[in-house]
Amino acid sequence: ALPKRVKVVEVGPRDGLQNEKSVVPTAVKISLINMLSETGLQVIEATSFVSPKWVPQMADHTEVMQGINKFPGVSYPVLTPNLKGFQAAVAAGAKEVSIFGAASELFTKKNINCSIEESLERFDEVMMAARAASIPVRGYVSCVLGCPYEGKISAAKVAEVSKKMYSMGCYEISLGDTIGVGTPGSMKDMLTAVMKEVPVGALAVHCHDTYGQALANILVALQMGVSVVDASVAGLGGCPYAQGASGNVATEDLVYMLHGLGIHTGVDLQKLMDTGTFICNALNRQTNSKVSQASCRL
């Protein structure tokens, strides 16, 4: 049975823009988030409090957090890789944060130069500070269906990392197919393993459409009881591991599918499409949303 309602987590302003080649002006980011807030989305990931030397795209995180209109009933989580980032985020007014791990040892080694175990230990400080400040923490697990360096990833490994992040205190675990190689079968096997360790109500899926499998994979997750799905307006954000390939599934396409299935999202599709048009014009690029591409021709 499909869920009656789905919480759509909009990751465009953070995960999307951080993988775009051109640097986006702060005012454009603020307008984008404000427009997204008008669509009925409940969760909009706003920015990332990482070191500007690692992610120059997110150097204006404080200005963005302080510049947006915070709508009642909408949360604006930010990514915080360490205690310093967490403290800066809270000082800028963040009320929810996210941390990230990966199910691939090699990916973790190449990305942050330590083991998975060590990477999770680094978040202990963040989790303690978040608990003290009553700030909810979401956990991302990357490479759940494949890794650019390791190839196949075992479902047991994903379950193990997810369980650790959940027991550390993350209220929700977002399972990311970072390179988009998963298919409905591998999604089902992975979720079956993870659901033995983490309650399905605490799981989200974060699918990339690099191989054109995102909506099919999301549908399988919905059929298995997952009711939180990450997506990016206009499909913003390429794939850092494959030049020219698409990354995040487009929020417009996800919402179109969910509404077609009779699932409630609270999102106004037309307003969402208008927001996609706005950001694509600002970035001087074409949308990756099939729904928007089709509607342009009508």
Contacts in CASP RR format, 6 or more apart in sequence:
PFRMAT RR
TARGET T0000
AUTHOR 0000-0000-0000
METHOD contacts of the structure
MODEL  1
ALPKRVKVVEVGPRDGLQNEKSVVPTAVKISLINMLSETGLQVIEATSFV
SPKWVPQMADHTEVMQGINKFPGVSYPVLTPNLKGFQAAVAAGAKEVSIF
GAASELFTKKNINCSIEESLERFDEVMMAARAASIPVRGYVSCVLGCPYE
GKISAAKVAEVSKKMYSMGCYEISLGDTIGVGTPGSMKDMLTAVMKEVPV
GALAVHCHDTYGQALANILVALQMGVSVVDASVAGLGGCPYAQGASGNVA
TEDLVYMLHGLGIHTGVDLQKLMDTGTFICNALNRQTNSKVSQASCRL
1 223 0 8 1.000
1 225 0 8 1.000
2 222 0 8 1.000
2 223 0 8 1.000
2 225 0 8 1.000
2 261 0 8 1.000
2 263 0 8 1.000
3 222 0 8 1.000
3 225 0 8 1.000
3 226 0 8 1.000
3 227 0 8 1.000
3 263 0 8 1.000
4 263 0 8 1.000
4 264 0 8 1.000
5 227 0 8 1.000
5 263 0 8 1.000
5 264 0 8 1.000
5 265 0 8 1.000
5 266 0 8 1.000
6 222 0 8 1.000
6 227 0 8 1.000
6 228 0 8 1.000
6 229 0 8 1.000
6 258 0 8 1.000
6 263 0 8 1.000
6 264 0 8 1.000
6 265 0 8 1.000
7 42 0 8 1.000
7 43 0 8 1.000
7 227 0 8 1.000
7 228 0 8 1.000
7 229 0 8 1.000
8 41 0 8 1.000
8 42 0 8 1.000
8 43 0 8 1.000
8 229 0 8 1.000
8 230 0 8 1.000
8 231 0 8 1.000
8 251 0 8 1.000
8 254 0 8 1.000
8 255 0 8 1.000
8 258 0 8 1.000
8 265 0 8 1.000
8 267 0 8 1.000
9 43 0 8 1.000
9 45 0 8 1.000
9 174 0 8 1.000
9 204 0 8 1.000
9 228 0 8 1.000
9 229 0 8 1.000
9 230 0 8 1.000
9 231 0 8 1.000
10 36 0 8 1.000
10 41 0 8 1.000
10 43 0 8 1.000
10 44 0 8 1.000
10 45 0 8 1.000
10 231 0 8 1.000
10 232 0 8 1.000
10 233 0 8 1.000
10 251 0 8 1.000
11 45 0 8 1.000
11 206 0 8 1.000
11 230 0 8 1.000
11 231 0 8 1.000
11 232 0 8 1.000
11 248 0 8 1.000
12 32 0 8 1.000
12 45 0 8 1.000
12 232 0 8 1.000
12 233 0 8 1.000
12 235 0 8 1.000
12 236 0 8 1.000
12 237 0 8 1.000
12 248 0 8 1.000
12 251 0 8 1.000
13 29 0 8 1.000
13 32 0 8 1.000
13 33 0 8 1.000
13 36 0 8 1.000
13 44 0 8 1.000
13 45 0 8 1.000
13 46 0 8 1.000
13 47 0 8 1.000
13 64 0 8 1.000
14 45 0 8 1.000
14 46 0 8 1.000
14 47 0 8 1.000
14 48 0 8 1.000
14 58 0 8 1.000
14 78 0 8 1.000
14 79 0 8 1.000
15 45 0 8 1.000
15 230 0 8 1.000
15 232 0 8 1.000
15 237 0 8 1.000
15 248 0 8 1.000
16 232 0 8 1.000
16 235 0 8 1.000
16 236 0 8 1.000
16 237 0 8 1.000
16 238 0 8 1.000
16 248 0 8 1.000
17 24 0 8 1.000
17 29 0 8 1.000
17 57 0 8 1.000
17 58 0 8 1.000
17 236 0 8 1.000
17 237 0 8 1.000
18 48 0 8 1.000
18 55 0 8 1.000
18 57 0 8 1.000
18 58 0 8 1.000
18 237 0 8 1.000
19 236 0 8 1.000
19 237 0 8 1.000
19 238 0 8 1.000
19 239 0 8 1.000
19 240 0 8 1.000
19 247 0 8 1.000
20 57 0 8 1.000
20 236 0 8 1.000
20 237 0 8 1.000
20 238 0 8 1.000
20 283 0 8 1.000
20 285 0 8 1.000
22 283 0 8 1.000
22 284 0 8 1.000
23 56 0 8 1.000
23 57 0 8 1.000
24 57 0 8 1.000
24 282 0 8 1.000
24 283 0 8 1.000
26 60 0 8 1.000
26 63 0 8 1.000
26 64 0 8 1.000
28 279 0 8 1.000
28 282 0 8 1.000
29 47 0 8 1.000
29 60 0 8 1.000
29 64 0 8 1.000
30 63 0 8 1.000
30 64 0 8 1.000
30 67 0 8 1.000
30 68 0 8 1.000
31 278 0 8 1.000
32 233 0 8 1.000
32 275 0 8 1.000
32 278 0 8 1.000
32 279 0 8 1.000
32 282 0 8 1.000
33 44 0 8 1.000
33 46 0 8 1.000
33 64 0 8 1.000
33 68 0 8 1.000
33 76 0 8 1.000
34 68 0 8 1.000
34 69 0 8 1.000
35 271 0 8 1.000
35 274 0 8 1.000
35 275 0 8 1.000
35 278 0 8 1.000
36 44 0 8 1.000
36 233 0 8 1.000
36 272 0 8 1.000
36 275 0 8 1.000
37 44 0 8 1.000
37 68 0 8 1.000
37 69 0 8 1.000
37 70 0 8 1.000
37 71 0 8 1.000
37 74 0 8 1.000
38 71 0 8 1.000
38 271 0 8 1.000
38 275 0 8 1.000
39 267 0 8 1.000
39 268 0 8 1.000
39 271 0 8 1.000
39 272 0 8 1.000
39 275 0 8 1.000
40 74 0 8 1.000
40 266 0 8 1.000
40 267 0 8 1.000
40 268 0 8 1.000
40 271 0 8 1.000
41 74 0 8 1.000
41 251 0 8 1.000
41 267 0 8 1.000
41 272 0 8 1.000
42 73 0 8 1.000
42 74 0 8 1.000
42 75 0 8 1.000
42 266 0 8 1.000
43 74 0 8 1.000
43 75 0 8 1.000
43 77 0 8 1.000
44 74 0 8 1.000
44 75 0 8 1.000
44 76 0 8 1.000
45 76 0 8 1.000
45 77 0 8 1.000
45 78 0 8 1.000
45 79 0 8 1.000
45 98 0 8 1.000
46 64 0 8 1.000
46 65 0 8 1.000
46 68 0 8 1.000
46 76 0 8 1.000
46 77 0 8 1.000
46 78 0 8 1.000
47 58 0 8 1.000
47 60 0 8 1.000
47 61 0 8 1.000
47 64 0 8 1.000
47 65 0 8 1.000
47 78 0 8 1.000
47 79 0 8 1.000
48 55 0 8 1.000
48 58 0 8 1.000
48 61 0 8 1.000
48 78 0 8 1.000
48 79 0 8 1.000
48 80 0 8 1.000
48 81 0 8 1.000
49 58 0 8 1.000
49 61 0 8 1.000
49 78 0 8 1.000
49 79 0 8 1.000
49 80 0 8 1.000
49 81 0 8 1.000
49 85 0 8 1.000
49 86 0 8 1.000
49 88 0 8 1.000
49 89 0 8 1.000
49 92 0 8 1.000
49 94 0 8 1.000
50 58 0 8 1.000
50 79 0 8 1.000
50 81 0 8 1.000
50 85 0 8 1.000
52 58 0 8 1.000
52 59 0 8 1.000
61 78 0 8 1.000
61 88 0 8 1.000
61 89 0 8 1.000
61 92 0 8 1.000
62 88 0 8 1.000
62 91 0 8 1.000
62 92 0 8 1.000
65 76 0 8 1.000
65 78 0 8 1.000
65 89 0 8 1.000
65 92 0 8 1.000
65 93 0 8 1.000
65 94 0 8 1.000
66 92 0 8 1.000
66 93 0 8 1.000
68 76 0 8 1.000
70 76 0 8 1.000
75 95 0 8 1.000
75 96 0 8 1.000
76 94 0 8 1.000
76 95 0 8 1.000
76 96 0 8 1.000
77 94 0 8 1.000
77 96 0 8 1.000
77 97 0 8 1.000
77 98 0 8 1.000
77 138 0 8 1.000
78 89 0 8 1.000
78 92 0 8 1.000
78 94 0 8 1.000
78 96 0 8 1.000
78 97 0 8 1.000
78 98 0 8 1.000
79 97 0 8 1.000
79 98 0 8 1.000
79 99 0 8 1.000
79 100 0 8 1.000
80 86 0 8 1.000
80 89 0 8 1.000
80 94 0 8 1.000
80 97 0 8 1.000
80 98 0 8 1.000
80 99 0 8 1.000
80 126 0 8 1.000
81 99 0 8 1.000
81 100 0 8 1.000
81 112 0 8 1.000
82 122 0 8 1.000
82 125 0 8 1.000
82 126 0 8 1.000
83 125 0 8 1.000
83 126 0 8 1.000
83 129 0 8 1.000
86 97 0 8 1.000
86 125 0 8 1.000
86 126 0 8 1.000
86 129 0 8 1.000
86 130 0 8 1.000
87 129 0 8 1.000
89 97 0 8 1.000
90 133 0 8 1.000
90 135 0 8 1.000
94 135 0 8 1.000
95 135 0 8 1.000
96 135 0 8 1.000
96 136 0 8 1.000
96 137 0 8 1.000
96 138 0 8 1.000
97 126 0 8 1.000
97 130 0 8 1.000
97 135 0 8 1.000
97 136 0 8 1.000
97 137 0 8 1.000
97 138 0 8 1.000
98 137 0 8 1.000
98 138 0 8 1.000
98 139 0 8 1.000
98 140 0 8 1.000
98 174 0 8 1.000
99 123 0 8 1.000
99 126 0 8 1.000
99 127 0 8 1.000
99 137 0 8 1.000
99 138 0 8 1.000
99 139 0 8 1.000
99 140 0 8 1.000
99 165 0 8 1.000
99 170 0 8 1.000
100 139 0 8 1.000
100 140 0 8 1.000
100 141 0 8 1.000
100 142 0 8 1.000
101 108 0 8 1.000
101 116 0 8 1.000
101 119 0 8 1.000
101 120 0 8 1.000
101 139 0 8 1.000
101 140 0 8 1.000
101 141 0 8 1.000
101 142 0 8 1.000
101 161 0 8 1.000
101 165 0 8 1.000
102 108 0 8 1.000
102 111 0 8 1.000
102 116 0 8 1.000
102 119 0 8 1.000
102 141 0 8 1.000
102 142 0 8 1.000
102 143 0 8 1.000
102 147 0 8 1.000
102 161 0 8 1.000
102 178 0 8 1.000
103 116 0 8 1.000
103 141 0 8 1.000
103 142 0 8 1.000
103 143 0 8 1.000
103 144 0 8 1.000
103 147 0 8 1.000
103 153 0 8 1.000
103 157 0 8 1.000
103 158 0 8 1.000
103 161 0 8 1.000
104 116 0 8 1.000
104 142 0 8 1.000
104 143 0 8 1.000
104 146 0 8 1.000
104 147 0 8 1.000
104 149 0 8 1.000
104 150 0 8 1.000
104 153 0 8 1.000
104 157 0 8 1.000
105 115 0 8 1.000
105 116 0 8 1.000
105 150 0 8 1.000
106 147 0 8 1.000
106 149 0 8 1.000
106 150 0 8 1.000
107 142 0 8 1.000
107 143 0 8 1.000
107 147 0 8 1.000
107 148 0 8 1.000
107 149 0 8 1.000
107 150 0 8 1.000
107 178 0 8 1.000
108 114 0 8 1.000
108 115 0 8 1.000
108 116 0 8 1.000
108 119 0 8 1.000
109 115 0 8 1.000
110 149 0 8 1.000
112 119 0 8 1.000
114 122 0 8 1.000
116 161 0 8 1.000
120 161 0 8 1.000
120 164 0 8 1.000
120 165 0 8 1.000
120 168 0 8 1.000
123 168 0 8 1.000
124 168 0 8 1.000
126 137 0 8 1.000
127 137 0 8 1.000
127 168 0 8 1.000
127 169 0 8 1.000
127 170 0 8 1.000
130 136 0 8 1.000
130 137 0 8 1.000
131 169 0 8 1.000
136 171 0 8 1.000
137 169 0 8 1.000
137 170 0 8 1.000
137 171 0 8 1.000
138 170 0 8 1.000
138 171 0 8 1.000
138 172 0 8 1.000
138 173 0 8 1.000
138 174 0 8 1.000
139 165 0 8 1.000
139 170 0 8 1.000
139 172 0 8 1.000
139 173 0 8 1.000
139 174 0 8 1.000
140 173 0 8 1.000
140 174 0 8 1.000
140 176 0 8 1.000
140 206 0 8 1.000
141 158 0 8 1.000
141 161 0 8 1.000
141 162 0 8 1.000
141 165 0 8 1.000
141 173 0 8 1.000
141 174 0 8 1.000
141 175 0 8 1.000
141 176 0 8 1.000
142 176 0 8 1.000
142 178 0 8 1.000
143 150 0 8 1.000
143 153 0 8 1.000
143 176 0 8 1.000
143 178 0 8 1.000
143 179 0 8 1.000
144 153 0 8 1.000
144 158 0 8 1.000
144 175 0 8 1.000
144 176 0 8 1.000
144 177 0 8 1.000
144 178 0 8 1.000
144 190 0 8 1.000
145 153 0 8 1.000
145 176 0 8 1.000
145 177 0 8 1.000
145 180 0 8 1.000
145 181 0 8 1.000
145 182 0 8 1.000
145 186 0 8 1.000
145 187 0 8 1.000
145 190 0 8 1.000
145 217 0 8 1.000
146 152 0 8 1.000
146 153 0 8 1.000
146 177 0 8 1.000
146 178 0 8 1.000
146 179 0 8 1.000
146 180 0 8 1.000
146 181 0 8 1.000
146 182 0 8 1.000
147 153 0 8 1.000
147 178 0 8 1.000
147 179 0 8 1.000
148 178 0 8 1.000
148 179 0 8 1.000
148 241 0 8 1.000
151 181 0 8 1.000
155 189 0 8 1.000
155 190 0 8 1.000
155 192 0 8 1.000
155 193 0 8 1.000
155 194 0 8 1.000
156 193 0 8 1.000
158 175 0 8 1.000
158 190 0 8 1.000
158 193 0 8 1.000
158 194 0 8 1.000
159 193 0 8 1.000
159 194 0 8 1.000
159 196 0 8 1.000
159 197 0 8 1.000
159 198 0 8 1.000
160 197 0 8 1.000
162 173 0 8 1.000
162 175 0 8 1.000
162 194 0 8 1.000
162 197 0 8 1.000
162 198 0 8 1.000
162 203 0 8 1.000
163 197 0 8 1.000
163 198 0 8 1.000
165 173 0 8 1.000
166 173 0 8 1.000
166 197 0 8 1.000
166 198 0 8 1.000
166 202 0 8 1.000
171 202 0 8 1.000
172 202 0 8 1.000
172 203 0 8 1.000
172 204 0 8 1.000
172 228 0 8 1.000
173 194 0 8 1.000
173 198 0 8 1.000
173 202 0 8 1.000
173 203 0 8 1.000
173 204 0 8 1.000
174 203 0 8 1.000
174 204 0 8 1.000
174 205 0 8 1.000
174 206 0 8 1.000
174 228 0 8 1.000
174 230 0 8 1.000
175 190 0 8 1.000
175 191 0 8 1.000
175 194 0 8 1.000
175 203 0 8 1.000
175 204 0 8 1.000
175 205 0 8 1.000
175 206 0 8 1.000
176 205 0 8 1.000
176 206 0 8 1.000
176 207 0 8 1.000
176 208 0 8 1.000
176 230 0 8 1.000
177 187 0 8 1.000
177 205 0 8 1.000
177 206 0 8 1.000
177 207 0 8 1.000
177 208 0 8 1.000
177 214 0 8 1.000
177 217 0 8 1.000
178 208 0 8 1.000
178 241 0 8 1.000
179 208 0 8 1.000
179 210 0 8 1.000
179 239 0 8 1.000
179 241 0 8 1.000
179 242 0 8 1.000
180 207 0 8 1.000
180 208 0 8 1.000
180 209 0 8 1.000
180 210 0 8 1.000
180 211 0 8 1.000
180 212 0 8 1.000
180 213 0 8 1.000
180 214 0 8 1.000
180 239 0 8 1.000
180 247 0 8 1.000
181 210 0 8 1.000
181 211 0 8 1.000
181 213 0 8 1.000
182 211 0 8 1.000
182 213 0 8 1.000
182 217 0 8 1.000
183 213 0 8 1.000
183 216 0 8 1.000
183 217 0 8 1.000
184 213 0 8 1.000
184 216 0 8 1.000
184 217 0 8 1.000
184 219 0 8 1.000
184 220 0 8 1.000
185 220 0 8 1.000
187 205 0 8 1.000
187 217 0 8 1.000
187 220 0 8 1.000
187 221 0 8 1.000
188 220 0 8 1.000
188 224 0 8 1.000
191 203 0 8 1.000
191 220 0 8 1.000
191 221 0 8 1.000
191 224 0 8 1.000
191 226 0 8 1.000
192 224 0 8 1.000
194 203 0 8 1.000
195 203 0 8 1.000
195 224 0 8 1.000
200 224 0 8 1.000
200 225 0 8 1.000
200 226 0 8 1.000
201 225 0 8 1.000
201 226 0 8 1.000
201 227 0 8 1.000
201 228 0 8 1.000
203 226 0 8 1.000
203 228 0 8 1.000
204 226 0 8 1.000
204 228 0 8 1.000
204 229 0 8 1.000
204 230 0 8 1.000
205 217 0 8 1.000
205 218 0 8 1.000
205 221 0 8 1.000
205 226 0 8 1.000
205 228 0 8 1.000
205 229 0 8 1.000
205 230 0 8 1.000
206 229 0 8 1.000
206 230 0 8 1.000
206 248 0 8 1.000
207 213 0 8 1.000
207 214 0 8 1.000
207 215 0 8 1.000
207 217 0 8 1.000
207 218 0 8 1.000
207 229 0 8 1.000
207 230 0 8 1.000
207 249 0 8 1.000
208 214 0 8 1.000
208 239 0 8 1.000
208 246 0 8 1.000
208 247 0 8 1.000
208 248 0 8 1.000
208 249 0 8 1.000
209 215 0 8 1.000
209 235 0 8 1.000
209 246 0 8 1.000
209 247 0 8 1.000
209 248 0 8 1.000
209 249 0 8 1.000
209 250 0 8 1.000
209 288 0 8 1.000
210 239 0 8 1.000
210 242 0 8 1.000
210 245 0 8 1.000
210 246 0 8 1.000
210 247 0 8 1.000
212 246 0 8 1.000
214 249 0 8 1.000
215 249 0 8 1.000
215 253 0 8 1.000
215 254 0 8 1.000
215 257 0 8 1.000
218 229 0 8 1.000
218 249 0 8 1.000
218 254 0 8 1.000
218 257 0 8 1.000
219 257 0 8 1.000
221 229 0 8 1.000
222 229 0 8 1.000
222 261 0 8 1.000
222 263 0 8 1.000
229 254 0 8 1.000
229 258 0 8 1.000
230 248 0 8 1.000
231 248 0 8 1.000
231 249 0 8 1.000
231 250 0 8 1.000
231 251 0 8 1.000
231 253 0 8 1.000
231 254 0 8 1.000
231 255 0 8 1.000
232 247 0 8 1.000
232 248 0 8 1.000
232 249 0 8 1.000
232 250 0 8 1.000
232 251 0 8 1.000
233 250 0 8 1.000
233 251 0 8 1.000
233 252 0 8 1.000
233 272 0 8 1.000
233 275 0 8 1.000
233 276 0 8 1.000
233 279 0 8 1.000
233 289 0 8 1.000
234 250 0 8 1.000
234 251 0 8 1.000
234 252 0 8 1.000
234 276 0 8 1.000
234 277 0 8 1.000
234 279 0 8 1.000
234 280 0 8 1.000
234 287 0 8 1.000
234 288 0 8 1.000
234 289 0 8 1.000
234 292 0 8 1.000
235 246 0 8 1.000
235 247 0 8 1.000
235 248 0 8 1.000
235 249 0 8 1.000
235 250 0 8 1.000
235 251 0 8 1.000
235 287 0 8 1.000
235 288 0 8 1.000
235 289 0 8 1.000
236 248 0 8 1.000
236 279 0 8 1.000
236 283 0 8 1.000
236 288 0 8 1.000
237 247 0 8 1.000
237 248 0 8 1.000
238 244 0 8 1.000
238 245 0 8 1.000
238 246 0 8 1.000
238 247 0 8 1.000
238 248 0 8 1.000
239 245 0 8 1.000
239 246 0 8 1.000
239 247 0 8 1.000
246 288 0 8 1.000
247 288 0 8 1.000
250 287 0 8 1.000
250 288 0 8 1.000
250 289 0 8 1.000
250 290 0 8 1.000
250 291 0 8 1.000
250 292 0 8 1.000
251 267 0 8 1.000
251 272 0 8 1.000
251 289 0 8 1.000
252 269 0 8 1.000
252 272 0 8 1.000
252 273 0 8 1.000
252 276 0 8 1.000
252 289 0 8 1.000
252 291 0 8 1.000
252 292 0 8 1.000
253 289 0 8 1.000
253 290 0 8 1.000
253 291 0 8 1.000
255 265 0 8 1.000
255 267 0 8 1.000
255 269 0 8 1.000
255 272 0 8 1.000
256 269 0 8 1.000
256 291 0 8 1.000
258 265 0 8 1.000
259 265 0 8 1.000
259 269 0 8 1.000
269 291 0 8 1.000
273 289 0 8 1.000
273 291 0 8 1.000
273 292 0 8 1.000
273 295 0 8 1.000
276 287 0 8 1.000
276 289 0 8 1.000
276 292 0 8 1.000
277 287 0 8 1.000
277 292 0 8 1.000
280 286 0 8 1.000
280 287 0 8 1.000
286 293 0 8 1.000
287 293 0 8 1.000
END
